[in-house]
């Protein structure tokens, strides 16, 4: 039998991803209409990745998402300012992003930095006229939109009571 918590989490993820997609789409449409669908998708993915069963886990995931995305956005923008899209460039940029995360002692952020690098650089291949800084800033903003929606879901609709030793 499916528990009430499973239904709650499924509903929260579905609602957060739906609202995130719409907000991400329309936000990106203001700056670069051609990549608005990518904006909606990236915002929805962010809400799905961040939303967890508890407030504590969602906050932890949100922090990982924002910092990892910021690192990936900076690395990919720097790459795209110098060089155009290239699959090898994605690999090198992901390598640099992961190493940077380890060097600054935030290794848990590496996979999110890497996924952001891939999204920003692939978006540049689809929309080569899109300014690299605008591209990276949009992807960071969309990730933030999805992250905020996920956090709002757990703040509005509380899950099971968390242990008192959880901050």
TORPA-4810 file (N, C-alpha, C, O; in nm, 3 decimals):
<nodes>
NODE_1_0.083_-0.117_0.000_0.000_0.000_0.000_0.088_0.125_0.000_0.192_0.128_0.066_X
NODE_2_0.047_0.224_-0.073_0.122_0.349_-0.081_0.088_0.436_0.039_-0.029_0.459_0.070_X
NODE_3_0.192_0.484_0.106_0.173_0.563_0.228_0.131_0.707_0.194_0.149_0.755_0.082_X
NODE_4_0.075_0.773_0.294_0.039_0.913_0.279_0.162_0.998_0.248_0.156_1.090_0.167_X
NODE_5_0.276_0.965_0.313_0.400_1.040_0.287_0.445_1.026_0.142_0.493_1.123_0.082_X
NODE_6_0.429_0.907_0.086_0.466_0.888_-0.055_0.378_0.973_-0.146_0.426_1.032_-0.242_X
NODE_7_0.249_0.977_-0.115_0.156_1.060_-0.194_0.191_1.207_-0.178_0.190_1.282_-0.276_X
NODE_8_0.222_1.249_-0.055_0.259_1.389_-0.029_0.383_1.427_-0.108_0.385_1.531_-0.173_X
NODE_9_0.486_1.344_-0.103_0.611_1.374_-0.173_0.589_1.377_-0.324_0.639_1.466_-0.393_X
NODE_10_0.514_1.281_-0.375_0.484_1.279_-0.519_0.410_1.406_-0.561_0.441_1.465_-0.665_X
NODE_11_0.313_1.447_-0.481_0.238_1.569_-0.512_0.329_1.691_-0.505_0.323_1.777_-0.593_X
NODE_12_0.412_1.700_-0.402_0.503_1.814_-0.389_0.598_1.823_-0.509_0.619_1.931_-0.564_X
NODE_13_0.655_1.711_-0.548_0.748_1.710_-0.661_0.676_1.749_-0.789_0.727_1.828_-0.868_X
NODE_14_0.557_1.693_-0.810_0.481_1.725_-0.932_0.443_1.873_-0.936_0.459_1.939_-1.039_X
NODE_15_0.394_1.925_-0.825_0.354_2.065_-0.821_0.474_2.158_-0.834_0.469_2.256_-0.908_X
NODE_16_0.581_2.128_-0.762_0.701_2.211_-0.770_0.760_2.211_-0.911_0.802_2.316_-0.960_X
NODE_17_0.763_2.096_-0.975_0.819_2.090_-1.111_0.730_2.163_-1.211_0.779_2.228_-1.303_X
NODE_18_0.599_2.152_-1.194_0.505_2.221_-1.282_0.521_2.373_-1.271_0.538_2.443_-1.371_X
NODE_19_0.517_2.424_-1.148_0.530_2.569_-1.127_0.670_2.616_-1.167_0.685_2.723_-1.226_X
NODE_20_0.771_2.538_-1.135_0.908_2.574_-1.172_0.924_2.582_-1.323_0.987_2.675_-1.375_X
NODE_21_0.868_2.485_-1.393_0.877_2.489_-1.540_0.815_2.619_-1.593_0.877_2.690_-1.673_X
NODE_22_0.696_2.651_-1.547_0.629_2.772_-1.596_0.708_2.898_-1.562_0.729_2.983_-1.648_X
NODE_23_0.753_2.909_-1.438_0.830_3.027_-1.398_0.962_3.035_-1.473_1.002_3.142_-1.519_X
NODE_24_1.030_2.921_-1.487_1.156_2.919_-1.561_1.138_2.954_-1.707_1.218_3.027_-1.764_X
NODE_25_1.032_2.901_-1.767_1.003_2.930_-1.907_0.978_3.079_-1.928_1.041_3.142_-2.013_X
NODE_26_0.888_3.134_-1.849_0.851_3.275_-1.868_0.962_3.371_-1.826_0.976_3.478_-1.884_X
NODE_27_1.040_3.334_-1.727_1.154_3.417_-1.688_1.256_3.421_-1.802_1.300_3.529_-1.842_X
NODE_28_1.292_3.305_-1.853_1.391_3.299_-1.961_1.339_3.367_-2.087_1.415_3.431_-2.160_X
NODE_29_1.210_3.354_-2.112_1.148_3.417_-2.228_1.169_3.569_-2.228_1.176_3.630_-2.335_X
NODE_30_1.180_3.629_-2.111_1.204_3.773_-2.102_1.339_3.813_-2.159_1.355_3.925_-2.209_X
NODE_31_1.437_3.722_-2.153_1.574_3.755_-2.191_1.621_3.685_-2.318_1.700_3.740_-2.394_X
NODE_32_1.572_3.564_-2.341_1.614_3.487_-2.458_1.505_3.385_-2.490_1.511_3.270_-2.448_X
NODE_33_1.406_3.431_-2.567_1.287_3.349_-2.595_1.323_3.214_-2.658_1.254_3.115_-2.634_X
NODE_34_1.429_3.211_-2.736_1.466_3.087_-2.806_1.505_2.975_-2.711_1.494_2.858_-2.747_X
NODE_35_1.551_3.008_-2.591_1.590_2.902_-2.496_1.493_2.892_-2.379_1.527_2.836_-2.275_X
NODE_36_1.372_2.946_-2.395_1.275_2.943_-2.285_1.238_2.800_-2.244_1.220_2.774_-2.125_X
NODE_37_1.228_2.709_-2.338_1.197_2.569_-2.303_1.309_2.507_-2.219_1.282_2.433_-2.124_X
NODE_38_1.432_2.537_-2.253_1.544_2.489_-2.173_1.536_2.550_-2.034_1.565_2.483_-1.935_X
NODE_39_1.498_2.677_-2.026_1.482_2.743_-1.898_1.379_2.676_-1.811_1.402_2.653_-1.692_X
NODE_40_1.266_2.644_-1.870_1.162_2.573_-1.795_1.208_2.436_-1.751_1.185_2.395_-1.637_X
NODE_41_1.273_2.365_-1.841_1.323_2.231_-1.809_1.425_2.236_-1.696_1.419_2.155_-1.604_X
NODE_42_1.520_2.329_-1.702_1.625_2.337_-1.601_1.567_2.375_-1.465_1.612_2.325_-1.363_X
NODE_43_1.466_2.463_-1.463_1.400_2.499_-1.338_1.326_2.378_-1.280_1.332_2.352_-1.160_X
NODE_44_1.256_2.304_-1.366_1.183_2.185_-1.320_1.279_2.079_-1.266_1.254_2.019_-1.162_X
NODE_45_1.388_2.055_-1.338_1.487_1.958_-1.291_1.542_2.000_-1.155_1.561_1.916_-1.067_X
NODE_46_1.567_2.128_-1.138_1.619_2.176_-1.011_1.522_2.148_-0.897_1.564_2.104_-0.790_X
NODE_47_1.394_2.172_-0.919_1.297_2.145_-0.813_1.291_1.996_-0.780_1.278_1.958_-0.664_X
NODE_48_1.300_1.912_-0.882_1.296_1.768_-0.862_1.418_1.720_-0.784_1.406_1.638_-0.693_X
NODE_49_1.536_1.772_-0.819_1.660_1.733_-0.752_1.663_1.780_-0.607_1.711_1.709_-0.519_X
NODE_50_1.612_1.900_-0.583_1.623_1.961_-0.449_1.519_1.906_-0.352_1.551_1.883_-0.235_X
NODE_51_1.397_1.885_-0.396_1.290_1.846_-0.304_1.315_1.708_-0.245_1.329_1.609_-0.318_X
NODE_52_1.320_1.703_-0.113_1.344_1.580_-0.040_1.229_1.555_0.056_1.138_1.638_0.067_X
NODE_53_1.231_1.444_0.124_1.120_1.407_0.213_1.111_1.493_0.338_1.004_1.503_0.398_X
NODE_54_1.221_1.556_0.378_1.219_1.639_0.498_1.269_1.779_0.468_1.335_1.804_0.368_X
NODE_55_1.234_1.871_0.558_1.283_2.009_0.544_1.435_2.014_0.550_1.499_2.079_0.467_X
NODE_56_1.491_1.945_0.646_1.636_1.946_0.664_1.707_1.898_0.537_1.801_1.962_0.490_X
NODE_57_1.662_1.786_0.483_1.725_1.732_0.362_1.703_1.823_0.242_1.791_1.835_0.157_X
NODE_58_1.587_1.888_0.235_1.561_1.981_0.125_1.652_2.103_0.135_1.707_2.147_0.034_X
NODE_59_1.669_2.158_0.256_1.759_2.272_0.273_1.902_2.233_0.236_1.971_2.310_0.169_X
NODE_60_1.946_2.116_0.277_2.082_2.070_0.243_2.098_2.055_0.093_2.199_2.096_0.036_X
NODE_61_1.998_1.997_0.031_2.000_1.978_-0.114_1.996_2.113_-0.186_2.062_2.130_-0.289_X
NODE_62_1.920_2.208_-0.133_1.911_2.341_-0.193_2.047_2.410_-0.193_2.086_2.470_-0.292_X
NODE_63_2.117_2.400_-0.082_2.249_2.461_-0.074_2.344_2.399_-0.174_2.419_2.469_-0.242_X
NODE_64_2.342_2.266_-0.183_2.425_2.197_-0.282_2.392_2.245_-0.424_2.482_2.270_-0.504_X
NODE_65_2.263_2.257_-0.453_2.219_2.294_-0.587_2.267_2.434_-0.625_2.319_2.455_-0.734_X
NODE_66_2.248_2.528_-0.535_2.285_2.667_-0.567_2.436_2.681_-0.583_2.483_2.741_-0.679_X
NODE_67_2.512_2.627_-0.490_2.658_2.641_-0.498_2.714_2.564_-0.617_2.798_2.615_-0.691_X
NODE_68_2.667_2.440_-0.636_2.714_2.361_-0.750_2.679_2.425_-0.883_2.761_2.426_-0.975_X
NODE_69_2.559_2.478_-0.893_2.518_2.544_-1.017_2.601_2.670_-1.042_2.639_2.697_-1.155_X
NODE_70_2.628_2.746_-0.938_2.709_2.867_-0.953_2.849_2.833_-1.003_2.901_2.900_-1.092_X
NODE_71_2.909_2.731_-0.946_3.042_2.689_-0.991_3.039_2.645_-1.137_3.123_2.686_-1.216_X
NODE_72_2.942_2.563_-1.172_2.930_2.518_-1.311_2.903_2.631_-1.409_2.954_2.631_-1.520_X
NODE_73_2.821_2.727_-1.367_2.790_2.841_-1.453_2.914_2.925_-1.480_2.937_2.969_-1.592_X
NODE_74_2.994_2.947_-1.377_3.116_3.027_-1.394_3.215_2.955_-1.486_3.271_3.016_-1.576_X
NODE_75_3.235_2.828_-1.462_3.330_2.751_-1.544_3.285_2.748_-1.690_3.366_2.770_-1.781_X
NODE_76_3.157_2.721_-1.714_3.109_2.710_-1.852_3.108_2.846_-1.922_3.138_2.853_-2.041_X
NODE_77_3.075_2.953_-1.850_3.080_3.087_-1.911_3.223_3.121_-1.950_3.248_3.173_-2.059_X
NODE_78_3.317_3.092_-1.861_3.458_3.119_-1.890_3.503_3.042_-2.015_3.572_3.097_-2.101_X
NODE_79_3.464_2.916_-2.023_3.499_2.837_-2.142_3.439_2.897_-2.268_3.508_2.914_-2.369_X
NODE_80_3.310_2.931_-2.263_3.241_2.979_-2.382_3.285_3.120_-2.425_3.269_3.157_-2.541_X
NODE_81_3.338_3.196_-2.333_3.392_3.327_-2.370_3.516_3.310_-2.457_3.543_3.391_-2.546_X
NODE_82_3.590_3.203_-2.431_3.716_3.178_-2.502_3.696_3.089_-2.625_3.755_3.115_-2.731_X
NODE_83_3.614_2.986_-2.613_3.599_2.885_-2.719_3.452_2.856_-2.745_3.368_2.872_-2.656_X
NODE_84_3.420_2.813_-2.868_3.281_2.775_-2.898_3.252_2.632_-2.851_3.340_2.562_-2.801_X
NODE_85_3.126_2.591_-2.869_3.086_2.455_-2.832_3.178_2.352_-2.894_3.219_2.363_-3.010_X
NODE_86_3.210_2.251_-2.814_3.287_2.137_-2.859_3.267_2.028_-2.754_3.280_2.055_-2.635_X
NODE_87_3.235_1.905_-2.795_3.216_1.799_-2.696_3.338_1.778_-2.606_3.324_1.749_-2.487_X
NODE_88_3.456_1.792_-2.663_3.576_1.781_-2.582_3.582_1.895_-2.480_3.629_1.877_-2.368_X
NODE_89_3.534_2.012_-2.520_3.530_2.126_-2.430_3.438_2.102_-2.311_3.466_2.148_-2.200_X
NODE_90_3.328_2.030_-2.335_3.239_1.994_-2.223_3.317_1.908_-2.124_3.314_1.932_-2.003_X
NODE_91_3.386_1.807_-2.175_3.461_1.716_-2.089_3.568_1.790_-2.009_3.583_1.768_-1.889_X
NODE_92_3.643_1.876_-2.076_3.748_1.952_-2.007_3.686_2.044_-1.902_3.738_2.055_-1.791_X
NODE_93_3.577_2.110_-1.936_3.512_2.201_-1.841_3.455_2.126_-1.722_3.462_2.175_-1.609_X
NODE_94_3.398_2.009_-1.745_3.348_1.926_-1.634_3.465_1.883_-1.545_3.455_1.887_-1.423_X
NODE_95_3.575_1.843_-1.608_3.695_1.806_-1.533_3.740_1.920_-1.443_3.769_1.900_-1.325_X
NODE_96_3.745_2.041_-1.499_3.787_2.159_-1.422_3.688_2.188_-1.309_3.728_2.218_-1.197_X
NODE_97_3.558_2.179_-1.339_3.456_2.206_-1.237_3.464_2.108_-1.121_3.455_2.147_-1.005_X
NODE_98_3.482_1.981_-1.152_3.492_1.879_-1.047_3.618_1.901_-0.964_3.614_1.893_-0.841_X
NODE_99_3.730_1.927_-1.031_3.854_1.954_-0.957_3.841_2.078_-0.870_3.888_2.078_-0.756_X
NODE_100_3.777_2.182_-0.921_3.758_2.304_-0.843_3.675_2.275_-0.718_3.707_2.322_-0.609_X
NODE_101_3.570_2.199_-0.734_3.487_2.163_-0.617_3.569_2.089_-0.512_3.552_2.114_-0.392_X
NODE_102_3.656_2.001_-0.555_3.742_1.929_-0.460_3.846_2.022_-0.399_3.875_2.013_-0.280_X
NODE_103_3.902_2.111_-0.479_4.005_2.203_-0.431_3.951_2.299_-0.326_4.021_2.333_-0.231_X
NODE_104_3.827_2.343_-0.342_3.769_2.435_-0.243_3.690_2.361_-0.135_3.616_2.421_-0.058_X
NODE_105_3.708_2.230_-0.132_3.654_2.142_-0.027_3.501_2.135_-0.024_3.439_2.131_0.082_X
NODE_106_3.443_2.133_-0.144_3.298_2.111_-0.156_3.273_2.000_-0.260_3.204_2.022_-0.359_X
NODE_107_3.330_1.882_-0.236_3.319_1.775_-0.336_3.176_1.730_-0.363_3.147_1.680_-0.472_X
NODE_108_3.086_1.746_-0.266_2.947_1.706_-0.288_2.877_1.792_-0.393_2.773_1.754_-0.445_X
NODE_109_2.934_1.906_-0.424_2.876_1.997_-0.523_2.921_1.964_-0.665_2.870_2.021_-0.761_X
NODE_110_3.017_1.873_-0.679_3.079_1.846_-0.808_2.981_1.796_-0.914_2.987_1.840_-1.028_X
NODE_111_2.891_1.706_-0.878_2.800_1.652_-0.980_2.702_1.758_-1.029_2.663_1.757_-1.146_X
NODE_112_2.663_1.850_-0.942_2.573_1.958_-0.984_2.649_2.061_-1.067_2.593_2.117_-1.162_X
NODE_113_2.773_2.088_-1.031_2.855_2.177_-1.113_2.875_2.116_-1.251_2.867_2.186_-1.353_X
NODE_114_2.901_1.987_-1.255_2.923_1.917_-1.383_2.797_1.919_-1.470_2.806_1.943_-1.590_X
NODE_115_2.682_1.894_-1.411_2.560_1.895_-1.491_2.529_2.035_-1.542_2.477_2.050_-1.653_X
NODE_116_2.560_2.137_-1.465_2.538_2.275_-1.511_2.631_2.306_-1.627_2.588_2.368_-1.725_X
NODE_117_2.756_2.265_-1.619_2.849_2.285_-1.729_2.792_2.224_-1.857_2.790_2.288_-1.962_X
NODE_118_2.744_2.101_-1.848_2.689_2.034_-1.966_2.570_2.110_-2.023_2.562_2.129_-2.144_X
NODE_119_2.479_2.153_-1.938_2.359_2.223_-1.986_2.396_2.356_-2.050_2.345_2.389_-2.157_X
NODE_120_2.482_2.433_-1.987_2.520_2.564_-2.041_2.591_2.549_-2.175_2.560_2.620_-2.271_X
NODE_121_2.685_2.457_-2.182_2.762_2.443_-2.306_2.677_2.383_-2.418_2.690_2.424_-2.533_X
NODE_122_2.591_2.287_-2.387_2.502_2.232_-2.491_2.402_2.338_-2.536_2.370_2.345_-2.655_X
NODE_123_2.352_2.419_-2.444_2.263_2.528_-2.483_2.335_2.621_-2.581_2.273_2.671_-2.675_X
NODE_124_2.463_2.644_-2.559_2.541_2.728_-2.651_2.551_2.665_-2.790_2.558_2.736_-2.890_X
NODE_125_2.551_2.532_-2.796_2.556_2.467_-2.927_2.424_2.483_-3.001_2.422_2.492_-3.124_X
NODE_126_2.315_2.487_-2.929_2.182_2.504_-2.989_2.157_2.650_-3.025_2.092_2.680_-3.125_X
NODE_127_2.211_2.741_-2.942_2.192_2.885_-2.961_2.328_2.954_-2.959_2.362_3.020_-2.861_X
NODE_128_2.406_2.940_-3.066_2.543_2.993_-3.065_2.551_3.146_-3.052_2.655_3.198_-3.010_X
NODE_129_2.446_3.218_-3.086_2.449_3.364_-3.074_2.422_3.412_-2.931_2.440_3.530_-2.901_X
NODE_130_2.380_3.322_-2.844_2.350_3.358_-2.705_2.480_3.391_-2.632_2.572_3.310_-2.628_X
NODE_131_2.486_3.511_-2.575_2.604_3.553_-2.502_2.635_3.453_-2.389_2.544_3.415_-2.315_X
NODE_132_2.761_3.411_-2.375_2.795_3.311_-2.273_2.759_3.353_-2.130_2.716_3.270_-2.050_X
NODE_133_2.774_3.480_-2.099_2.741_3.526_-1.964_2.591_3.525_-1.942_2.543_3.487_-1.835_X
NODE_134_2.515_3.566_-2.043_2.369_3.561_-2.034_2.323_3.416_-2.021_2.236_3.385_-1.940_X
NODE_135_2.380_3.328_-2.100_2.347_3.186_-2.097_2.370_3.130_-1.955_2.281_3.068_-1.897_X
NODE_136_2.488_3.153_-1.902_2.521_3.101_-1.768_2.432_3.164_-1.661_2.387_3.096_-1.569_X
NODE_137_2.407_3.294_-1.673_2.323_3.363_-1.575_2.179_3.312_-1.580_2.115_3.298_-1.476_X
NODE_138_2.129_3.285_-1.700_1.994_3.230_-1.712_1.986_3.092_-1.648_1.891_3.064_-1.574_X
NODE_139_2.083_3.006_-1.675_2.080_2.871_-1.618_2.091_2.878_-1.466_2.026_2.800_-1.396_X
NODE_140_2.171_2.969_-1.413_2.181_2.986_-1.268_2.047_3.035_-1.211_2.002_2.987_-1.107_X
NODE_141_1.986_3.130_-1.279_1.856_3.184_-1.234_1.748_3.077_-1.237_1.667_3.068_-1.144_X
NODE_142_1.745_2.998_-1.342_1.644_2.892_-1.353_1.663_2.788_-1.244_1.566_2.737_-1.187_X
NODE_143_1.788_2.756_-1.214_1.816_2.662_-1.107_1.769_2.719_-0.973_1.714_2.648_-0.890_X
NODE_144_1.790_2.848_-0.955_1.746_2.914_-0.833_1.593_2.912_-0.823_1.539_2.891_-0.714_X
NODE_145_1.525_2.933_-0.934_1.378_2.929_-0.935_1.329_2.791_-0.889_1.242_2.782_-0.803_X
NODE_146_1.384_2.686_-0.946_1.345_2.550_-0.908_1.379_2.519_-0.764_1.303_2.452_-0.694_X
NODE_147_1.493_2.568_-0.719_1.534_2.546_-0.581_1.438_2.614_-0.484_1.397_2.554_-0.385_X
NODE_148_1.403_2.737_-0.513_1.309_2.811_-0.428_1.174_2.741_-0.424_1.112_2.732_-0.318_X
NODE_149_1.126_2.692_-0.537_0.998_2.622_-0.540_1.002_2.496_-0.454_0.905_2.466_-0.383_X
NODE_150_1.111_2.424_-0.459_1.123_2.303_-0.377_1.122_2.337_-0.228_1.056_2.270_-0.149_X
NODE_151_1.194_2.440_-0.192_1.197_2.482_-0.052_1.058_2.528_-0.008_1.013_2.496_0.102_X
NODE_152_0.991_2.604_-0.093_0.856_2.649_-0.059_0.761_2.531_-0.037_0.676_2.536_0.052_X
NODE_153_0.776_2.426_-0.115_0.690_2.308_-0.099_0.703_2.249_0.041_0.602_2.215_0.103_X
NODE_154_0.825_2.237_0.091_0.841_2.177_0.224_0.809_2.275_0.336_0.780_2.233_0.448_X
NODE_155_0.814_2.404_0.308_0.775_2.502_0.409_0.623_2.513_0.420_0.568_2.528_0.529_X
NODE_156_0.556_2.505_0.305_0.410_2.517_0.303_0.343_2.389_0.351_0.250_2.393_0.432_X
NODE_157_0.392_2.276_0.301_0.329_2.148_0.333_0.430_2.063_0.409_0.517_1.998_0.350_X
NODE_158_0.418_2.065_0.537_0.513_1.994_0.622_0.499_1.844_0.607_0.390_1.790_0.586_X
NODE_159_0.612_1.779_0.620_0.615_1.634_0.618_0.600_1.581_0.759_0.552_1.651_0.848_X
NODE_160_0.642_1.457_0.780_0.637_1.400_0.914_0.726_1.477_1.009_0.823_1.540_0.967_X
NODE_161_0.694_1.473_1.137_0.771_1.546_1.237_0.915_1.495_1.233_0.942_1.375_1.238_X
NODE_162_1.007_1.592_1.226_1.149_1.558_1.219_1.205_1.549_1.361_1.154_1.614_1.453_X
NODE_163_1.310_1.468_1.379_1.372_1.458_1.511_1.417_1.596_1.558_1.457_1.679_1.476_X
NODE_164_1.412_1.621_1.689_1.447_1.752_1.742_1.595_1.786_1.728_1.632_1.903_1.739_X
NODE_165_1.681_1.687_1.704_1.824_1.715_1.689_1.859_1.756_1.546_1.976_1.784_1.518_X
NODE_166_1.761_1.762_1.455_1.784_1.805_1.318_1.763_1.956_1.312_1.660_2.007_1.355_X
NODE_167_1.864_2.026_1.259_1.854_2.174_1.252_1.770_2.219_1.137_1.752_2.339_1.118_X
</nodes>
